[in-house]
């Protein structure tokens, strides 16, 4: 376990932070990523139409992101009878990493989730990174591996994790929160999210 935690810590240190600003997206249509969620939903214009959508941008090992998962799970359960609300996680990870994280397997990312005492994610997940691609030089040698994770910064301008977008039934971003809860049972943060959701739902 000691070796595992060393490897996990190294992964967290290597994950970069971004340096853009998402405020310019307020009151504008939600930009799209041409992708599917892990549960097979297609993210297109129709995905947002007629729904109130909570989009959480996160990455594995960001502790406020990890704290937020349980609170979003709780919201997902509380509003499960209202089909207008949907929650989407856009993760700065690759598909296989998120599948491992959200499983009960002995893989590294699953074990990391358990070590951090984080619940599995009960809402939709969209990995934002492509698979690693080898960069081959002119002699045919593999010189580096590059993970294509810049889509978030280029399209959404997310520079803090987690960042939450509150999107109305027309697909317009109405609120953006940056920074997450300092604890897993943060009632104030949970209630703040509920206020925004209820406002968009017209409660």
C-alpha positions as CSV (number, residue, x, y, z in Angstrom):
1,X,0.0,0.0,0.0
2,X,2.9,2.3,0.8
3,X,4.3,1.9,-2.8
4,X,0.8,2.5,-4.2
5,X,0.3,5.7,-2.3
6,X,3.7,6.9,-3.5
7,X,2.7,6.3,-7.1
8,X,-0.7,7.9,-6.6
9,X,0.9,11.0,-5.0
10,X,3.2,11.2,-8.0
11,X,0.2,11.1,-10.4
12,X,-1.5,13.9,-8.5
13,X,1.6,16.1,-8.5
14,X,2.0,15.7,-12.3
15,X,-1.6,16.7,-13.1
16,X,-1.3,20.3,-14.3
17,X,-3.5,23.3,-13.4
18,X,-4.8,25.5,-16.1
19,X,-4.6,29.3,-16.5
20,X,-7.7,30.5,-18.3
21,X,-10.9,32.2,-17.2
22,X,-14.4,30.8,-17.8
23,X,-16.4,34.0,-16.8
24,X,-16.8,35.0,-20.5
25,X,-19.1,32.0,-21.0
26,X,-21.8,33.3,-18.6
27,X,-25.1,33.8,-20.3
28,X,-23.9,32.0,-23.4
29,X,-24.7,28.6,-24.8
30,X,-22.8,25.7,-23.4
31,X,-19.9,24.7,-25.7
32,X,-19.9,21.0,-26.6
33,X,-17.3,18.3,-26.6
34,X,-17.9,15.7,-29.4
35,X,-18.0,12.7,-27.1
36,X,-20.2,10.2,-25.2
37,X,-20.6,9.7,-21.5
38,X,-19.5,6.4,-19.9
39,X,-23.2,5.4,-19.7
40,X,-23.6,6.0,-23.4
41,X,-25.3,9.4,-23.5
42,X,-24.4,11.7,-26.5
43,X,-23.4,15.2,-25.5
44,X,-25.0,17.4,-28.1
45,X,-27.5,20.3,-28.2
46,X,-30.3,18.0,-27.5
47,X,-28.6,16.8,-24.3
48,X,-29.1,20.3,-22.7
49,X,-32.5,21.2,-24.2
50,X,-35.4,20.9,-21.7
51,X,-33.1,20.0,-18.8
52,X,-31.4,21.9,-15.9
53,X,-27.9,20.6,-16.1
54,X,-25.2,20.8,-13.5
55,X,-21.7,20.3,-15.0
56,X,-18.9,19.6,-12.6
57,X,-15.3,19.9,-14.0
58,X,-12.9,17.8,-11.9
59,X,-9.9,15.5,-11.9
60,X,-9.0,12.5,-9.8
61,X,-7.1,13.4,-6.6
62,X,-8.2,17.1,-6.4
63,X,-9.5,16.9,-2.8
64,X,-12.2,19.5,-3.2
65,X,-13.3,17.6,-6.3
66,X,-13.3,14.3,-4.3
67,X,-15.3,16.0,-1.5
68,X,-17.9,17.3,-4.0
69,X,-18.7,13.8,-5.4
70,X,-20.6,12.7,-2.4
71,X,-22.6,16.0,-2.3
72,X,-23.5,15.7,-6.0
73,X,-24.5,12.0,-5.4
74,X,-26.8,13.2,-2.7
75,X,-28.3,15.9,-4.9
76,X,-28.7,13.3,-7.7
77,X,-30.7,11.1,-5.3
78,X,-32.7,13.9,-3.8
79,X,-33.9,15.1,-7.2
80,X,-34.2,11.7,-8.9
81,X,-38.0,12.1,-9.3
82,X,-37.6,15.3,-11.3
83,X,-36.5,14.3,-14.8
84,X,-35.6,17.9,-15.7
85,X,-32.4,17.8,-13.6
86,X,-29.3,16.1,-14.8
87,X,-25.7,16.1,-13.5
88,X,-22.6,15.6,-15.6
89,X,-19.0,15.2,-14.6
90,X,-16.4,16.3,-17.1
91,X,-13.2,14.7,-15.8
92,X,-9.7,15.6,-16.8
93,X,-8.9,12.0,-17.2
94,X,-9.0,9.3,-19.8
95,X,-11.8,6.8,-20.3
96,X,-10.0,3.8,-18.8
97,X,-8.9,5.8,-15.8
98,X,-12.5,7.0,-15.0
99,X,-13.8,3.4,-15.5
100,X,-11.2,2.2,-13.0
101,X,-12.0,5.0,-10.6
102,X,-15.7,4.3,-10.6
103,X,-15.3,0.5,-10.2
104,X,-14.8,-1.8,-7.3
105,X,-11.7,-3.4,-8.8
106,X,-8.1,-3.7,-7.6
107,X,-6.8,-1.3,-10.2
108,X,-4.8,1.8,-9.1
109,X,-7.5,4.4,-9.6
110,X,-10.1,2.3,-7.8
111,X,-7.8,1.7,-4.9
112,X,-7.0,5.5,-4.8
113,X,-10.7,6.3,-4.6
114,X,-11.1,3.8,-1.7
115,X,-8.0,5.1,0.1
116,X,-9.5,8.6,-0.1
117,X,-12.8,7.3,1.2
118,X,-14.7,8.6,-1.9
119,X,-18.0,7.2,-3.1
120,X,-18.4,6.0,-6.7
121,X,-20.0,8.6,-9.0
122,X,-23.7,8.0,-9.5
123,X,-24.2,10.6,-12.3
124,X,-23.0,10.7,-15.9
125,X,-19.2,10.9,-16.5
126,X,-17.5,12.3,-19.6
127,X,-13.7,11.8,-19.8
128,X,-12.2,14.9,-21.4
129,X,-8.8,13.4,-22.4
130,X,-8.0,11.2,-25.4
131,X,-5.8,8.2,-25.0
132,X,-2.1,8.7,-24.7
133,X,-0.5,9.0,-28.1
134,X,3.1,8.2,-28.8
135,X,5.3,10.8,-30.4
136,X,7.7,9.1,-32.8
137,X,10.8,10.8,-34.1
138,X,12.3,10.4,-37.6
139,X,14.2,7.3,-36.6
140,X,11.1,5.5,-35.4
141,X,11.9,5.9,-31.7
142,X,9.2,6.6,-29.2
143,X,10.3,9.9,-27.7
144,X,7.4,10.8,-25.4
145,X,3.8,10.1,-24.5
146,X,1.3,13.0,-24.8
147,X,-2.1,13.0,-23.1
148,X,-4.5,15.3,-25.0
149,X,-6.1,17.1,-22.2
150,X,-6.1,20.7,-23.4
151,X,-9.8,20.6,-24.6
152,X,-11.1,21.9,-21.2
153,X,-8.8,24.9,-21.1
154,X,-9.4,25.7,-24.8
155,X,-13.2,25.5,-24.8
156,X,-14.4,26.0,-21.3
157,X,-11.6,28.2,-19.8
158,X,-11.6,26.2,-16.5
159,X,-8.7,27.3,-14.3
160,X,-9.8,26.0,-10.9
161,X,-11.1,22.6,-9.8
162,X,-13.8,21.8,-9.2
163,X,-15.7,24.3,-11.4
164,X,-19.5,23.9,-11.7
165,X,-21.7,25.3,-14.5
166,X,-25.4,25.7,-13.9
167,X,-27.1,25.5,-17.3
168,X,-30.8,26.3,-18.0
169,X,-33.3,24.5,-20.1
170,X,-32.2,26.4,-23.2
171,X,-28.6,25.3,-22.8
172,X,-27.4,28.7,-21.5
173,X,-24.8,28.9,-18.7
174,X,-26.4,31.0,-15.9
175,X,-24.0,30.6,-13.0
176,X,-20.4,29.4,-12.6
177,X,-18.9,28.4,-9.2
178,X,-15.2,27.7,-8.8
179,X,-13.6,25.9,-5.9
180,X,-15.3,23.1,-4.0
181,X,-16.2,22.0,-0.5
182,X,-13.3,21.7,2.1
183,X,-15.0,18.7,3.6
184,X,-17.2,15.8,2.4
185,X,-20.1,16.7,4.6
186,X,-20.1,20.5,3.9
187,X,-23.8,21.4,4.5
188,X,-23.3,25.1,3.5
189,X,-21.8,24.1,0.1
190,X,-24.6,21.5,-0.5
191,X,-27.3,24.1,0.4
192,X,-25.7,26.7,-2.0
193,X,-26.0,24.2,-4.8
194,X,-29.6,23.4,-3.9
195,X,-30.5,27.2,-4.0
196,X,-29.2,27.5,-7.6
197,X,-30.9,24.2,-8.7
198,X,-34.2,25.2,-7.2
199,X,-34.0,28.6,-8.8
200,X,-33.4,27.1,-12.2
201,X,-36.2,24.6,-11.7
202,X,-38.6,27.3,-10.6
203,X,-39.2,26.0,-7.1
